[in-house]
C-alpha cells in the first residue's frame, strides 16, 4: 500500500506518522535538496529485504 503524506512543513504529526510507518516495517520516501531518499528501519527484516537485489 502506498500512502502519500504531503506537507509544506514538518510538524510532530508528520514525524510521528513516518516513525509509525518505519516501526511497522514500511519504507518511507522523502525529498532532500537534490534528490529523494528511501528509508527503512534496519531492525525490520521485511523492509531490509525490500532493498536487497
PyMOL commands that set and color helices and strands:
alter all, ss='L'
color gray80, all
select helices_A, chain A and resi 12-23+45-51
alter helices_A, ss='H'
color red, helices_A
select strands_A, chain A and resi 28-31+36-39
alter strands_A, ss='S'
color yellow, strands_A
deselect
rebuild
show_as cartoon
